[in-house]
């Protein structure tokens, strides 16, 4: 290469190499210091994009796991409340069994009742437990559902048993007769809205399950305050409807009568005025006619003084004589004029009377139409009001009987809140007693059958079969969709929906909406309370089972999310993390090259000074 001073190409080329080595050294230094081989999209565009998506996935999975852990915490709070309720119900059953023992006095049972009342109040406190300000098991977090009826199913009686089966013909599942006698007494006790109702059914050859239940409904129909209130409201609604109808009918009649009276007065005023005018004309004509008649009679009887014969033998002669005499002529003229006026006035009178009569008839016809329309509207309003009152009564009390015996050949025991058909456990026929109407207001908390012989001894073998009714469909009020949604995935709609049922004492059948609590004041009440508490415990255990299943699922979901996060993070590490030994080797190489390039650049810059020696 020629020796030049303007362009030192050796130095330029060495500088370029130095810059390259410097850039490579900077990249190696960034990788070593950050621990990542991809620090920006420029390092590896596709790898950077994949890595960033994986980082988003890892953070999403971690958040989903945090959501799941929060869900587990929420469910544990709910589980604690329900577990406490189960413990309380367990104690309450012990107290009810104690109260059913006649070794206790009424004062003892009153003391036990106080304990039960406090326990029921604590159950309501448990139902109001909160997590992060949200109440959990008070019914406010239920899934969407329709109102349902209580269904109590007995699968211990023979599968051919139905409502028409006679009591004395009842058989167990194996077809063996229960040997219920006509001398036995069947006591049916049931609890609705915290009130216990009992009825002793006298068994005869015609007593069936249906008829026994109808008889047993009598104390409920007579004594239940809700029934009385519903009928009182019904009677008040009917009275209001009839009063409204009577008022509307009376107002329409009054308006009609007033209109008819006014039309008649108007008609009479017009006709009387016309009649007065006509009578006036008639009077004048009559007066003139009398004067005329005097002349007429005088001329007709006037005799010739000579012959003594009538001077005016004919009508024409008489009229001519009258016309020839001034006073008589005036009388005739006045009579004719008055007669003409009377005739004209009579014609006008008839026209006026006819017109007034037409107006009167039209006015009365319109008034009649208005009156009849008002009558029709009033009757329609009355019909709607009475129908509404009847419908409201039906909705309020369901049927007059608080329960009904229903036997489905298709083994259907009821309809769930979600609208699904509920069958017996083994899909065989069974008898089912259902509440008369849907909702907690008519919840059948429990029903107890007890058969005693003629000596008052309880027939235990019979009762073990006949009294084996268990709740197959629980009563619920209609609910909106307020279920809890736990976001446990990284995509939309990857949620677990949790509907928590109502654990309040009313929902468990222990208290009414008016505050009446399950009673154990008598042996009969305490005996009925045992079955009620069994049903309440089953409700609480069902909820506890659901909560436990959700907790187990959430724990499995959490484990899966942690594993997924670890795997994605491992994959992201493979793409993005630097191999430190390799990167250190690369860094050392680039560092040495950088130093070598610096040394060579110094040498290349020194070559220009060699040219100066030639110029000396």
C-alpha positions in Angstrom: 0.0 0.0 0.0 1.3 3.5 -0.9 2.4 5.8 1.8 -0.1 8.7 2.0 -0.9 11.4 4.5 -4.4 12.5 3.5 -6.2 9.2 4.1 -4.8 6.8 6.6 -6.8 3.8 5.4 -5.1 1.4 7.8 -6.2 3.6 10.7 -9.8 3.9 9.3 -10.1 0.1 8.9 -8.7 -0.5 12.3 -11.1 2.0 13.7 -14.0 0.1 12.1 -12.8 -3.1 13.6 -12.5 -1.4 17.0 -16.1 -0.1 16.8 -17.4 -3.6 16.0 -15.4 -5.1 18.8 -16.7 -2.3 21.1 -20.3 -3.0 20.1 -19.9 -6.8 20.6 -18.3 -6.1 24.0 -21.2 -3.9 25.0 -23.7 -6.6 24.1 -21.7 -9.2 25.9 -21.5 -7.0 28.9 -25.3 -6.4 28.9 -26.0 -10.1 28.7 -23.6 -10.9 31.5 -24.8 -8.1 33.7 -28.6 -8.8 33.1 -28.3 -12.6 33.0 -30.5 -12.6 29.8 -29.4 -13.3 26.3 -32.4 -11.3 24.9 -32.5 -7.8 26.3 -34.5 -6.1 23.6 -36.4 -7.0 20.4 -33.2 -6.2 18.4 -31.5 -9.1 20.0 -34.1 -11.7 18.8 -37.4 -10.2 17.5 -39.4 -13.5 17.5 -37.8 -14.8 20.7 -38.5 -11.5 22.4 -42.2 -11.6 21.4 -42.6 -15.2 22.5 -40.8 -14.5 25.8 -43.0 -11.4 26.6 -46.2 -13.4 26.0 -44.9 -16.1 28.3 -44.1 -13.4 30.9 -47.7 -12.2 30.6 -48.9 -15.8 31.0 -46.8 -16.3 34.1 -48.1 -13.2 35.8 -51.7 -14.1 34.8 -51.3 -17.6 36.2 -49.8 -16.2 39.4 -52.8 -13.8 39.8 -55.3 -16.6 39.0 -53.6 -18.6 41.8 -53.9 -15.7 44.1 -57.6 -15.5 43.2 -57.9 -19.2 43.9 -56.3 -18.8 47.3 -58.6 -15.9 48.1 -61.5 -18.1 47.1 -60.2 -20.9 49.4 -60.1 -18.3 52.2 -63.7 -17.2 51.4 -64.9 -20.8 51.4 -63.2 -21.5 54.7 -65.0 -18.6 56.3 -68.3 -20.0 55.0 -67.4 -23.5 56.1 -66.6 -22.3 59.6 -70.1 -20.7 59.8 -71.9 -23.8 58.6 -69.8 -26.0 60.8 -70.8 -23.9 63.8 -74.4 -24.2 62.7 -74.1 -28.0 62.5 -72.7 -28.1 66.0 -75.6 -25.9 67.3 -78.2 -28.2 65.5 -76.6 -31.2 67.0 -77.0 -29.7 70.5 -80.5 -28.6 69.7 -81.5 -32.2 68.8 -80.1 -33.4 72.1 -82.3 -30.8 73.8 -85.4 -31.7 71.8 -84.9 -35.4 72.7 -84.5 -34.4 76.3 -87.7 -32.3 76.1 -89.6 -35.3 74.6 -88.9 -37.2 77.8 -91.8 -36.9 80.2 -89.5 -37.0 83.2 -89.3 -33.2 82.5 -92.0 -30.8 83.8 -93.5 -28.0 81.8 -91.1 -25.7 83.6 -88.2 -27.8 82.5 -89.4 -27.7 78.9 -89.8 -23.9 79.2 -86.1 -23.7 80.3 -85.1 -25.9 77.3 -87.1 -23.7 75.1 -85.1 -20.7 76.2 -81.9 -22.5 75.3 -83.3 -23.4 71.8 -84.3 -19.8 71.2 -80.8 -18.6 71.9 -79.4 -21.3 69.7 -81.7 -20.3 66.8 -80.6 -16.7 67.3 -77.0 -17.8 67.0 -77.7 -19.7 63.8 -78.9 -16.4 62.3 -75.7 -14.7 63.5 -73.7 -17.5 61.8 -75.6 -16.9 58.6 -74.5 -13.3 58.6 -70.8 -14.1 58.6 -68.9 -11.9 56.1 -65.7 -12.0 54.0 -64.4 -8.7 52.8 -67.8 -7.2 53.6 -69.8 -9.8 51.7 -72.3 -11.9 53.6 -72.0 -15.5 52.5 -74.7 -17.9 53.8 -77.7 -15.7 54.4 -79.2 -16.5 51.0 -77.8 -13.4 49.3 -75.2 -15.4 47.3 -77.6 -18.0 45.8 -77.7 -18.9 42.2 -80.7 -18.0 40.1 -83.6 -20.3 40.8 -87.4 -20.5 41.0 -89.4 -20.9 44.2 -89.7 -24.5 45.2 -92.0 -26.6 47.4 -90.9 -28.9 50.2 -91.1 -32.5 49.3 -91.0 -35.3 51.9 -90.5 -38.8 50.5 -91.0 -42.2 52.1 -89.4 -45.1 50.4 -90.0 -47.5 53.3 -93.6 -48.1 52.3 -94.5 -50.5 49.5 -93.9 -49.0 46.1 -97.6 -49.6 45.1 -98.7 -47.3 48.0 -100.7 -44.3 46.9 -103.0 -41.7 48.4 -106.0 -44.0 48.1 -104.4 -46.8 50.1 -106.3 -47.5 53.3 -104.3 -47.1 56.5 -105.1 -50.6 57.6 -103.7 -52.0 54.3 -100.3 -50.3 54.5 -97.3 -52.5 53.8 -93.6 -52.1 54.1 -91.2 -52.2 51.1 -91.1 -56.0 51.2 -94.9 -56.3 51.0 -95.4 -57.2 54.6 -98.5 -55.7 56.3 -97.9 -53.2 59.0 -100.9 -54.6 60.9 -102.5 -51.2 61.7 -105.9 -51.8 63.4 -109.1 -49.8 63.4 -108.7 -49.5 67.2 -105.3 -47.7 66.7 -104.9 -44.0 66.7 -102.7 -42.2 64.1 -101.2 -38.8 65.2 -99.9 -36.6 62.5 -97.7 -33.7 63.6 -96.2 -31.1 61.3 -94.3 -27.8 61.6 -94.9 -24.8 59.3 -93.4 -21.4 60.0 -92.2 -22.6 63.4 -95.7 -23.6 64.5 -96.3 -27.2 65.4 -99.8 -28.6 64.5 -101.0 -32.0 65.6 -104.2 -34.0 64.9 -105.3 -37.4 66.1 -106.9 -39.4 63.3 -109.4 -42.1 64.2 -108.7 -45.0 62.0 -111.6 -46.9 60.4 -112.0 -49.3 57.4 -112.3 -46.4 55.0 -109.5 -44.1 56.3 -106.9 -43.5 53.5 -103.7 -41.6 53.5 -105.4 -38.8 51.6 -108.3 -38.5 54.0 -106.0 -38.7 57.0 -103.9 -35.8 55.7 -107.0 -33.8 54.9 -108.2 -34.3 58.5 -104.8 -33.4 59.9 -104.9 -30.1 58.0 -107.8 -28.8 60.2 -105.7 -27.2 63.0 -103.5 -25.4 60.4 -106.5 -24.0 58.6 -108.2 -22.9 61.8 -105.2 -21.6 63.8 -102.5 -20.4 61.4 -102.3 -16.5 61.6 -101.0 -16.3 58.0 -104.2 -18.0 56.8 -106.4 -15.7 58.9 -104.5 -12.7 57.7 -104.8 -13.8 54.1 -108.5 -14.3 54.4 -108.9 -10.9 56.2 -107.1 -9.3 53.3 -109.3 -11.1 50.9 -112.5 -10.0 52.7 -111.2 -6.4 52.8 -110.4 -6.5 49.1 -113.9 -7.8 48.3 -115.5 -5.2 50.5 -113.5 -2.4 48.8 -114.4 -3.8 45.3 -118.1 -4.0 46.1 -118.0 -0.5 47.7 -116.3 0.9 44.6 -118.9 -0.8 42.4 -121.8 0.5 44.4 -120.4 4.0 44.3 -119.8 3.9 40.5 -123.3 2.4 40.0 -124.9 5.0 42.2 -123.0 7.8 40.5 -124.1 6.6 37.1 -127.7 6.2 38.2 -127.7 9.7 39.7 -126.3 11.3 36.6 -128.8 9.4 34.5 -131.8 10.4 36.7 -130.6 14.0 36.8 -130.3 14.1 33.0 -133.8 12.6 32.5 -135.3 15.1 35.0 -133.6 18.0 33.2 -134.7 16.8 29.8 -138.3 16.3 31.1 -138.4 19.8 32.6 -137.0 21.3 29.4 -139.7 19.4 27.4 -142.5 20.5 29.7 -141.3 24.1 29.6 -141.3 24.2 25.8 -144.6 22.4 25.4 -146.3 24.4 28.2 -145.3 27.7 26.5 -146.6 26.4 23.1 -149.8 25.2 24.8 -150.3 28.5 26.5 -150.0 30.3 23.2 -152.4 27.9 21.6 -154.9 28.1 24.5 -154.8 31.9 24.2 -155.7 31.6 20.6 -158.3 29.0 21.4 -159.9 31.3 24.0 -160.2 34.2 21.5 -161.7 31.9 18.9 -164.1 30.5 21.5 -165.2 33.9 22.6 -165.8 35.1 19.0 -167.6 31.9 18.3 -170.0 32.5 21.2 -170.9 35.9 19.8 -171.3 34.5 16.3 -173.4 31.7 17.7 -175.8 34.2 19.3 -176.4 35.9 16.0 -176.7 32.6 14.2 -179.3 31.3 16.7 -181.2 34.6 16.5 -181.3 34.6 12.7 -182.2 31.0 12.5 -185.2 31.5 14.8 -186.3 34.9 13.5 -190.0 34.5 12.2 -191.8 36.6 9.7 -194.3 38.8 11.6 -196.9 38.3 8.9 -196.7 34.7 8.2 -195.0 33.5 11.3 -192.7 31.3 9.2 -188.8 31.5 9.6 -187.4 34.3 7.6 -184.1 32.4 7.0 -185.0 28.8 6.3 -181.7 27.7 4.9 -178.1 27.8 6.1 -177.1 30.0 3.2 -179.9 32.4 4.0 -178.7 32.6 7.6 -175.1 33.2 6.6 -176.2 35.9 4.2 -178.3 37.6 6.8 -175.4 37.5 9.3 -173.0 38.9 6.6 -175.5 41.7 5.9 -175.7 42.8 9.5 -172.7 44.8 10.7 -172.3 43.4 14.2 -173.0 39.9 13.1 -170.6 40.2 10.2 -167.9 41.5 12.5 -168.6 38.5 14.8 -168.2 36.1 11.8 -165.1 37.8 10.7 -163.6 37.7 14.2 -164.6 34.0 14.5 -163.0 33.1 11.2 -159.8 35.0 12.1 -159.6 33.5 15.6 -160.3 30.0 14.1 -157.4 30.6 11.5 -155.0 31.7 14.3 -156.0 28.7 16.4 -155.5 26.3 13.6 -152.1 27.8 12.8 -151.1 27.9 16.5 -152.2 24.2 16.8 -150.0 23.3 13.9 -147.0 25.1 15.4 -147.8 23.5 18.8 -147.7 20.1 17.3 -144.4 20.9 15.6 -142.9 22.3 18.8 -144.1 19.4 20.9 -142.7 16.9 18.3 -139.3 18.7 18.2 -139.2 18.9 22.1 -140.1 15.2 22.3 -137.3 14.3 19.8 -134.8 16.4 21.9 -136.0 14.7 25.1 -135.8 11.2 23.6 -132.3 11.9 22.2 -131.1 13.3 25.5 -132.5 10.3 27.5 -131.1 7.8 24.9 -127.6 9.3 25.3 -127.9 9.4 29.1 -129.1 5.7 29.0 -126.1 4.8 26.9 -123.7 6.6 29.2 -125.4 5.0 32.2 -125.2 1.5 30.7 -121.5 2.0 29.8 -120.8 3.1 33.3 -122.7 0.1 34.6 -120.6 -2.2 32.3 -117.3 -0.6 33.3 -118.2 -0.8 37.0 -119.1 -4.5 36.7 -115.9 -5.1 34.8 -113.9 -3.4 37.5 -115.7 -5.4 40.1 -115.0 -8.6 38.3 -111.3 -7.8 37.9 -111.0 -6.7 41.5 -112.7 -9.9 42.8 -110.6 -12.0 40.5 -107.4 -10.3 41.7 -108.4 -10.7 45.3 -109.1 -14.4 44.7 -105.7 -14.8 42.9 -103.9 -13.0 45.7 -105.6 -15.3 48.2 -104.5 -18.3 46.2 -100.9 -17.0 46.0 -100.8 -16.2 49.7 -102.2 -19.5 51.1 -101.6 -21.9 48.2 -104.3 -24.5 48.9 -106.3 -24.5 52.1 -104.4 -27.7 53.0 -100.7 -27.0 53.9 -99.6 -30.2 52.1 -100.9 -32.6 49.6 -100.2 -36.3 49.0 -98.8 -36.8 45.5 -97.9 -40.2 44.1 -96.1 -40.2 40.7 -95.9 -43.5 38.8 -92.9 -42.0 37.1 -91.1 -41.7 40.5 -91.0 -37.9 40.4 -90.8 -36.3 43.8 -90.7 -32.6 42.8 -89.0 -29.8 40.8 -85.7 -28.2 41.8 -85.0 -24.5 41.9 -83.2 -24.8 38.5 -86.4 -26.4 37.0 -85.0 -29.9 36.8 -87.2 -32.9 37.6 -86.2 -34.6 40.9 -86.6 -38.4 41.1 -86.4 -40.9 44.0 -82.9 -42.1 44.8 -83.5 -45.6 43.3 -86.0 -44.4 40.6 -88.7 -46.5 42.2 -92.2 -45.3 43.0 -92.7 -43.7 46.5 -95.2 -41.5 48.2 -94.3 -37.9 48.5 -95.9 -35.2 50.8 -95.4 -31.7 49.4 -96.1 -28.3 50.9 -99.2 -26.6 49.5 -97.3 -23.7 47.9 -93.8 -22.7 47.0 -91.4 -20.6 49.1 -90.2 -20.5 52.6 -93.5 -19.1 53.8 -95.1 -22.5 53.3 -92.1 -24.6 54.0 -93.0 -28.0 55.6 -90.2 -28.1 58.1 -91.0 -31.7 59.2 -93.8 -34.2 59.5 -94.2 -37.0 62.0 -96.5 -40.0 62.0 -97.1 -41.9 65.2 -99.4 -44.9 65.6 -100.6 -46.0 69.0 -102.7 -49.0 69.9 -105.9 -49.0 72.0 -103.8 -49.0 75.2 -101.8 -46.0 74.2 -98.7 -47.9 73.5 -96.5 -46.7 70.6 -96.2 -49.3 67.8 -92.5 -48.8 67.1 -92.2 -51.3 64.2 -95.1 -49.5 62.4 -93.7 -46.0 63.1 -90.2 -47.0 61.8 -91.8 -47.5 58.4 -94.6 -45.0 58.3 -92.6 -42.1 59.9 -89.6 -42.5 57.6 -90.2 -39.4 55.5 -87.0 -37.6 54.4 -86.7 -34.3 52.6 -86.1 -34.9 48.9 -86.7 -31.3 47.7 -85.9 -28.3 49.8 -88.1 -25.2 49.9 -86.5 -22.0 48.4 -87.8 -18.5 47.6 -87.3 -17.3 44.1 -83.8 -15.9 43.8 -81.8 -13.8 41.2 -78.4 -14.9 40.0 -76.1 -13.7 42.9 -73.7 -16.6 42.8 -70.0 -15.9 43.5 -67.7 -16.0 40.5 -64.0 -16.9 41.1 -61.7 -16.0 38.2 -59.3 -19.0 38.3 -57.9 -18.9 34.7 -56.0 -16.6 32.4 -58.8 -16.3 29.8 -62.3 -14.7 30.0 -65.0 -16.9 31.5 -62.5 -19.3 33.1 -64.4 -19.0 36.4 -65.8 -21.2 39.1 -69.4 -20.3 40.1 -70.3 -20.8 43.7 -73.9 -20.6 44.9 -74.2 -20.6 48.7 -77.6 -21.5 50.0 -79.6 -19.9 52.8 -78.5 -21.0 56.3 -80.7 -18.7 58.3 -83.0 -20.3 60.9 -86.1 -19.5 58.8 -84.6 -21.3 55.8 -83.8 -24.3 58.0 -87.4 -24.5 59.2 -86.7 -23.4 62.8 -88.3 -20.0 62.8 -91.1 -18.1 61.1 -90.9 -14.8 59.3 -92.8 -13.3 62.3 -90.3 -14.6 64.9 -92.1 -17.8 66.1 -89.5 -20.4 66.9 -89.6 -24.2 66.9 -91.4 -25.2 70.1 -90.7 -28.0 72.6 -93.2 -26.8 75.2 -95.0 -30.2 75.2 -94.0 -33.8 74.7 -95.9 -33.8 71.4 -94.1 -30.6 70.2 -90.7 -32.0 71.2 -91.4 -35.3 69.4 -92.2 -33.4 66.2 -89.2 -31.1 66.7 -86.8 -34.1 66.4 -87.7 -34.7 62.8 -87.5 -31.0 62.1 -84.0 -30.8 63.5 -83.0 -33.9 61.5 -84.1 -32.1 58.3 -82.3 -29.0 59.4 -79.1 -30.9 60.0 -79.3 -32.5 56.6 -79.7 -29.1 55.0 -76.6 -27.8 56.8 -74.6 -31.0 56.0 -75.6 -30.7 52.3 -74.2 -27.1 52.3 -71.1 -28.2 54.2 -70.5 -30.9 51.6 -70.9 -28.4 48.7 -68.5 -26.0 50.4 -66.0 -28.8 51.0 -66.2 -30.0 47.4 -65.5 -26.5 46.2 -62.6 -26.1 48.5 -61.0 -29.3 47.2 -61.6 -28.2 43.7 -60.0 -24.8 44.4 -57.0 -26.5 46.0 -56.5 -28.7 42.9 -57.0 -25.6 40.7 -54.3 -23.8 42.7 -51.9 -26.7 42.3 -52.5 -26.8 38.6 -52.0 -23.1 38.3 -48.7 -23.3 40.2 -47.5 -26.1 38.0 -48.5 -24.3 34.8 -46.7 -21.1 36.0 -43.6 -23.1 36.7 -43.6 -24.8 33.3 -44.2 -21.5 31.4 -41.5 -19.8 33.4 -39.1 -22.7 32.6 -40.0 -22.3 28.9 -39.5 -18.6 29.1 -36.1 -19.1 30.8 -35.0 -21.4 28.0 -35.7 -18.7 25.4 -34.5 -15.6 27.3 -32.0 -16.5 30.1 -28.3 -16.3 29.3 -25.9 -19.2 29.5 -23.5 -17.5 31.8 -20.3 -19.6 31.1 -20.9 -19.2 27.4 -21.6 -15.5 27.7 -18.5 -15.0 30.0 -16.4 -16.7 27.3 -17.8 -14.4 24.7 -17.3 -11.4 26.9 -13.6 -12.3 27.4 -13.1 -12.8 23.7 -14.7 -9.5 22.8 -12.7 -7.8 25.6 -9.4 -9.1 24.2 -10.4 -8.2 20.7 -11.3 -4.7 21.9 -7.8 -4.3 23.4 -6.1 -5.7 20.4 -8.0 -3.3 18.1 -7.0 -0.4 20.3 -3.3 -1.4 20.1 -3.5 -1.8 16.3 -5.2 1.6 15.9 -2.3 3.2 17.7 0.1 1.5 15.4 -1.9 2.6 12.3 -1.8 6.2 13.5 2.0 5.9 14.0 2.5 5.1 10.3 1.6 8.6 9.2 4.7 9.9 11.1 6.9 7.7 8.9 5.9 9.8 5.9 7.2 12.9 7.5 10.7 11.5 7.6 10.7 11.5 3.8 9.8 15.2 3.7 12.8 16.3 5.8 
